[in-house]
Amino acid sequence: MSSTLFFAPVAESLRQLPPHTQLAVIVDDQTLAHCYPRVRPHLGPHRLVQISAGEEHKHLATCQQVWQRLTEARLDRKALVINLGGGVIGDLGGFCAATYKRGLRFVQMPTTLLAQVDASVGGKLGVDFMGFKNHIGVFQEPAQVHIDPAFLTTLPVRELRSGFAEVIKHCLIADRPAWEQLRQRPLAAQNWAELVPHSVHLKAAVVAQDPTEQGHRKILNFGHTVGHAVESWFLENRPGQRLLHGEAIAIGMVAEAWLSWQKGHIPAQDYLDIRHYLLAIYGHVALPAAHLSEMAELARQDKKNEGDLILASLLHQVGQCGYDLPITRPEIVQSLLAYHQLD
């Protein structure tokens, strides 16, 4: 990971900003109200760029609005962009900065747990397209990432729980002792001051080995082949009941842990432990049985695929994950059916 990482209060982090000619701060409705007031006193002159909150606005039309605002402000190539928000702001704001005038420096200032432990680390940027998650994007490292745990106090429980899915994933793929500790505690008893740096450093270490996801970095996609398919289906077909990213990934981890067990990689008890803990934290989402095949079909658009092969990242054991493992559409349907029948 080439960007500078700060675990520090906002004021201390902002003092480390590199010189810039102009400054733009991208926010959404929520971070404008709850996070921007913490940051604003420590900024010099800047242009505020506000977008609508939510995954449903993470598309090229919103990018056009951002590019228009940057153009109207006459930002030059030595300007700096701060993305103040969750995963949508980080992904979309970073993508806009990386493509405006062939690239501005940008700083990720993640305000949600999901963004702090996952989206802000590793330089993946992009937007959804035609209902597919992060279908259009680039790899570009931020100049800096500032993680202030104080922002977590602004989150509703559902958002905190969504981000926790990525913390769980990091333990499952790379740190069995951390998983064993994690699953002994409910969400409310987790120690974020320890978990956030642990999760960030784990992901950063994986990214450092494979910055553009040609191989080992794909282990970070455990739960995401099935999870993204479920998330995309709900976003497109149940907009009023859409799942947060972490909620969908929790479903994906149960399904892909089931596949890991069925393929003989992990023992039944490990699968049952994973299933039990995820259901205890996230509950059981009612997946419409008549549409499981449609959800599985969406996995054909997963970015890890090669040709007609659907390639997933499955556990080889708890704490170790494989990647580029072929799974079939019927197997995905069966994994979703196994989840569906847990109700």
C-alpha positions as CSV (number, residue, x, y, z in Angstrom):
1,M,0.0,0.0,0.0
2,S,1.7,3.2,-1.1
3,S,-0.6,5.8,0.5
4,T,0.1,7.2,4.0
5,L,-2.1,5.8,6.7
6,F,-3.1,7.8,9.7
7,F,-5.0,6.5,12.8
8,A,-5.4,10.0,14.3
9,P,-7.9,12.7,15.1
10,V,-9.0,14.8,12.1
11,A,-7.0,17.9,13.2
12,E,-3.8,16.0,13.5
13,S,-4.3,14.2,10.2
14,L,-5.1,17.3,8.2
15,R,-1.9,19.0,9.3
16,Q,-0.1,16.3,7.3
17,L,-1.8,17.2,4.0
18,P,0.6,17.8,1.1
19,P,0.7,21.3,-0.5
20,H,-2.1,21.9,-3.0
21,T,-3.4,24.8,-5.1
22,Q,-7.1,24.2,-4.4
23,L,-9.2,21.9,-2.2
24,A,-12.5,20.2,-2.8
25,V,-14.4,18.2,-0.2
26,I,-16.9,15.6,-1.4
27,V,-19.7,14.8,1.1
28,D,-23.2,13.3,1.0
29,D,-26.3,14.3,2.9
30,Q,-25.4,12.3,6.0
31,T,-21.7,13.3,6.3
32,L,-22.5,16.9,5.6
33,A,-24.7,16.9,8.7
34,H,-22.8,14.6,11.0
35,C,-19.1,14.6,10.0
36,Y,-18.3,17.8,8.1
37,P,-18.7,20.0,11.2
38,R,-15.8,18.1,12.8
39,V,-13.6,18.7,9.8
40,R,-14.5,22.1,8.6
41,P,-12.7,24.2,11.3
42,H,-9.5,22.5,10.3
43,L,-9.7,23.2,6.6
44,G,-8.5,26.2,4.7
45,P,-10.5,27.7,1.7
46,H,-12.3,24.9,-0.1
47,R,-15.1,24.0,-2.4
48,L,-17.8,21.7,-1.0
49,V,-19.3,19.1,-3.4
50,Q,-22.4,17.5,-2.1
51,I,-24.0,14.3,-3.6
52,S,-27.0,12.2,-2.5
53,A,-26.3,9.5,0.0
54,G,-26.8,5.8,-0.8
55,E,-25.7,3.0,-3.2
56,E,-28.6,3.9,-5.5
57,H,-26.7,7.1,-6.4
58,K,-23.3,5.4,-7.1
59,H,-23.4,5.7,-10.8
60,L,-22.0,7.7,-13.7
61,A,-24.7,10.4,-13.6
62,T,-23.5,11.3,-10.1
63,C,-19.9,11.3,-11.4
64,Q,-21.0,13.8,-14.0
65,Q,-22.3,16.1,-11.3
66,V,-19.0,15.9,-9.4
67,W,-16.9,16.5,-12.5
68,Q,-19.1,19.5,-13.4
69,R,-18.6,21.0,-9.9
70,L,-14.8,20.5,-10.1
71,T,-14.8,22.0,-13.6
72,E,-16.9,25.0,-12.4
73,A,-14.4,25.5,-9.5
74,R,-11.6,25.5,-12.1
75,L,-9.6,22.9,-10.2
76,D,-6.2,22.3,-11.7
77,R,-4.1,19.2,-11.6
78,K,-2.3,20.2,-8.4
79,A,-5.6,20.5,-6.6
80,L,-6.6,18.0,-3.8
81,V,-9.9,16.2,-3.2
82,I,-11.0,14.9,0.2
83,N,-13.6,12.2,0.2
84,L,-15.4,12.5,3.5
85,G,-17.9,9.6,3.8
86,G,-18.5,5.9,3.6
87,G,-17.8,3.5,0.9
88,V,-19.9,5.2,-1.8
89,I,-18.2,8.5,-1.3
90,G,-14.7,6.8,-1.2
91,D,-15.4,4.7,-4.3
92,L,-17.2,7.4,-6.4
93,G,-15.2,10.4,-5.1
94,G,-11.9,8.6,-5.7
95,F,-13.0,7.6,-9.1
96,C,-14.0,11.1,-10.0
97,A,-10.6,12.5,-8.7
98,A,-8.6,9.8,-10.5
99,T,-10.2,10.5,-13.8
100,Y,-10.7,14.3,-13.7
101,K,-8.0,15.9,-15.9
102,R,-6.3,12.4,-15.9
103,G,-5.9,12.4,-12.2
104,L,-5.9,14.6,-9.0
105,R,-4.5,13.6,-5.7
106,F,-7.2,12.6,-3.3
107,V,-7.4,11.8,0.4
108,Q,-9.8,9.2,1.8
109,M,-11.4,10.2,5.1
110,P,-13.7,7.2,5.8
111,T,-16.5,7.8,8.3
112,T,-18.2,4.4,8.4
113,L,-16.8,1.2,9.8
114,L,-17.1,-0.4,6.3
115,A,-15.1,2.3,4.7
116,Q,-12.5,2.4,7.4
117,V,-11.7,-1.3,7.4
118,D,-12.3,-2.0,3.7
119,A,-13.3,0.5,1.1
120,S,-10.7,3.2,1.9
121,V,-7.7,0.7,1.8
122,G,-6.3,-0.7,-1.4
123,G,-7.0,1.8,-4.1
124,K,-10.1,0.2,-5.7
125,L,-12.4,3.0,-7.1
126,G,-15.5,2.8,-9.2
127,V,-19.3,3.0,-9.6
128,D,-22.1,0.6,-10.3
129,F,-23.3,0.1,-13.9
130,M,-26.4,-1.6,-15.3
131,G,-27.1,-3.0,-11.8
132,F,-23.7,-4.5,-11.4
133,K,-21.6,-3.6,-8.4
134,N,-18.4,-1.5,-9.1
135,H,-18.6,-2.5,-12.8
136,I,-16.7,0.6,-14.0
137,G,-13.6,1.7,-12.2
138,V,-9.9,2.0,-11.8
139,F,-7.1,1.1,-9.4
140,Q,-5.5,4.3,-7.9
141,E,-4.0,4.7,-4.4
142,P,-5.1,7.8,-2.4
143,A,-2.4,10.2,-1.3
144,Q,-3.4,9.6,2.3
145,V,-6.0,7.7,4.3
146,H,-7.2,9.2,7.6
147,I,-9.0,7.0,10.0
148,D,-10.6,8.7,13.0
149,P,-12.5,6.2,15.2
150,A,-14.5,9.1,16.6
151,F,-16.6,9.1,13.4
152,L,-17.9,5.7,14.3
153,T,-20.0,7.3,17.1
154,T,-22.1,9.0,14.4
155,L,-23.2,5.7,12.9
156,P,-26.6,4.0,13.4
157,V,-26.3,0.4,14.6
158,R,-27.3,-1.0,11.2
159,E,-24.4,0.8,9.5
160,L,-21.9,-0.3,12.1
161,R,-23.1,-3.9,11.7
162,S,-22.7,-3.6,7.9
163,G,-19.1,-2.7,8.3
164,F,-18.5,-5.5,10.8
165,A,-19.0,-8.0,8.0
166,E,-15.7,-7.0,6.5
167,V,-14.0,-7.3,9.9
168,I,-15.3,-10.9,10.2
169,K,-14.2,-11.7,6.6
170,H,-10.6,-10.5,7.3
171,C,-10.4,-12.8,10.3
172,L,-11.9,-15.8,8.4
173,I,-9.5,-15.5,5.5
174,A,-6.3,-14.7,7.4
175,D,-6.4,-14.9,11.2
176,R,-8.0,-17.8,12.9
177,P,-7.1,-16.8,16.4
178,A,-8.7,-13.4,15.8
179,W,-11.8,-15.2,14.5
180,E,-12.0,-17.4,17.6
181,Q,-11.8,-14.3,19.8
182,L,-14.2,-12.3,17.7
183,R,-17.0,-14.9,17.7
184,Q,-17.1,-15.0,21.5
185,R,-18.5,-11.4,21.6
186,P,-21.7,-9.8,20.3
187,L,-21.5,-6.7,18.2
188,A,-22.0,-4.3,21.1
189,A,-19.0,-5.8,23.0
190,Q,-16.4,-5.4,20.2
191,N,-13.4,-3.3,20.8
192,W,-13.2,-1.0,17.7
193,A,-9.9,0.7,18.8
194,E,-8.3,-2.8,18.4
195,L,-10.3,-4.2,15.6
196,V,-10.1,-1.4,13.1
197,P,-6.3,-1.2,13.0
198,H,-6.1,-5.0,13.0
199,S,-8.4,-5.2,10.0
200,V,-6.8,-2.3,8.1
201,H,-3.3,-3.7,8.5
202,L,-4.4,-7.2,7.5
203,K,-6.0,-5.8,4.3
204,A,-3.0,-3.5,3.6
205,A,-0.6,-6.4,3.9
206,V,-2.6,-8.4,1.3
207,V,-2.9,-5.5,-1.0
208,A,0.9,-4.8,-0.8
209,Q,1.5,-8.3,-2.2
210,D,-0.9,-7.8,-5.1
211,P,-1.9,-4.2,-5.7
212,T,-4.0,-4.8,-8.9
213,E,-5.6,-8.1,-7.9
214,Q,-3.9,-10.4,-10.3
215,G,-3.7,-13.2,-7.7
216,H,-3.4,-13.3,-3.9
217,R,-5.5,-10.1,-3.3
218,K,-8.5,-12.0,-4.6
219,I,-8.8,-13.7,-1.2
220,L,-10.4,-10.5,0.0
221,N,-13.4,-11.4,-2.2
222,F,-14.5,-14.2,0.1
223,G,-18.3,-13.9,0.4
224,H,-18.5,-11.4,-2.4
225,T,-19.2,-13.6,-5.4
226,V,-22.5,-14.7,-4.0
227,G,-22.9,-11.6,-1.8
228,H,-22.6,-9.1,-4.7
229,A,-25.1,-11.1,-6.7
230,V,-27.6,-11.0,-3.9
231,E,-26.9,-7.3,-3.3
232,S,-27.3,-6.4,-7.0
233,W,-30.6,-8.4,-7.2
234,F,-32.1,-6.6,-4.2
235,L,-30.9,-3.2,-5.5
236,E,-32.5,-3.8,-8.9
237,N,-35.7,-5.7,-7.8
238,R,-36.4,-4.6,-4.2
239,P,-35.3,-1.0,-4.0
240,G,-37.4,-0.4,-1.0
241,Q,-35.9,-3.4,0.8
242,R,-32.4,-3.2,-0.4
243,L,-29.6,-4.7,1.6
244,L,-26.6,-2.8,2.9
245,H,-23.3,-4.1,1.5
246,G,-22.3,-5.9,4.7
247,E,-25.7,-7.5,5.1
248,A,-25.4,-9.0,1.6
249,I,-21.8,-10.1,2.2
250,A,-22.9,-11.8,5.4
251,I,-25.3,-13.9,3.3
252,G,-22.5,-14.4,0.8
253,M,-20.1,-15.7,3.5
254,V,-22.7,-18.2,4.8
255,A,-23.2,-19.4,1.3
256,E,-19.6,-19.6,0.4
257,A,-18.7,-21.2,3.7
258,W,-21.3,-23.8,2.8
259,L,-19.6,-24.3,-0.6
260,S,-16.2,-24.5,1.2
261,W,-17.6,-27.3,3.4
262,Q,-19.4,-29.1,0.5
263,K,-16.1,-29.1,-1.5
264,G,-14.2,-30.6,1.4
265,H,-12.1,-27.6,2.3
266,I,-13.4,-27.0,5.8
267,P,-15.0,-29.4,8.4
268,A,-18.8,-29.2,9.1
269,Q,-18.1,-27.7,12.5
270,D,-16.3,-24.7,11.1
271,Y,-19.2,-24.1,8.7
272,L,-21.7,-24.4,11.5
273,D,-19.7,-21.9,13.7
274,I,-19.5,-19.4,10.8
275,R,-23.2,-19.8,10.1
276,H,-24.2,-19.5,13.7
277,Y,-22.2,-16.3,14.4
278,L,-23.3,-14.6,11.2
279,L,-27.0,-15.4,11.8
280,A,-26.7,-14.2,15.4
281,I,-25.3,-10.8,14.2
282,Y,-27.3,-10.3,11.0
283,G,-30.4,-12.4,11.4
284,H,-31.9,-14.3,8.5
285,V,-32.9,-12.4,5.3
286,A,-35.8,-13.9,3.5
287,L,-34.6,-14.7,0.1
288,P,-37.4,-15.3,-2.4
289,A,-37.0,-19.0,-3.4
290,A,-38.5,-18.3,-6.9
291,H,-35.7,-15.9,-7.7
292,L,-32.6,-17.7,-6.4
293,S,-31.7,-18.7,-10.0
294,E,-31.8,-15.0,-11.0
295,M,-29.5,-14.1,-8.2
296,A,-27.1,-16.9,-9.2
297,E,-27.2,-15.7,-12.9
298,L,-25.9,-12.2,-11.7
299,A,-22.7,-13.9,-10.6
300,R,-21.8,-14.4,-14.2
301,Q,-20.9,-10.7,-14.3
302,D,-18.5,-11.0,-11.4
303,K,-15.2,-9.2,-12.1
304,K,-13.1,-12.2,-11.1
305,N,-14.6,-14.4,-13.7
306,E,-12.6,-15.7,-16.7
307,G,-14.6,-16.5,-19.9
308,D,-17.5,-18.7,-18.9
309,L,-15.9,-19.7,-15.6
310,I,-17.4,-18.2,-12.4
311,L,-14.3,-17.9,-10.1
312,A,-14.8,-17.6,-6.3
313,S,-12.6,-17.3,-3.2
314,L,-13.4,-20.1,-0.8
315,L,-11.9,-21.0,2.6
316,H,-9.3,-23.7,2.5
317,Q,-9.5,-23.6,6.3
318,V,-10.5,-20.9,8.7
319,G,-7.7,-18.4,8.5
320,Q,-6.6,-19.4,5.0
321,C,-8.4,-18.7,1.7
322,G,-8.0,-19.9,-1.9
323,Y,-8.9,-18.0,-5.0
324,D,-9.8,-18.5,-8.6
325,L,-11.8,-21.6,-7.6
326,P,-14.4,-22.4,-10.2
327,I,-18.0,-22.8,-9.0
328,T,-21.1,-23.3,-11.1
329,R,-24.3,-21.5,-11.3
330,P,-26.2,-24.6,-10.0
331,E,-23.8,-24.7,-7.0
332,I,-24.6,-21.0,-6.3
333,V,-28.3,-21.8,-6.4
334,Q,-27.7,-24.7,-4.0
335,S,-25.7,-22.5,-1.6
336,L,-28.5,-19.9,-1.6
337,L,-31.1,-22.6,-1.2
338,A,-29.2,-23.9,1.9
339,Y,-29.3,-20.3,3.3
340,H,-32.9,-19.9,2.4
341,Q,-33.9,-23.1,4.2
342,L,-32.3,-21.9,7.5
343,D,-35.4,-19.9,8.3
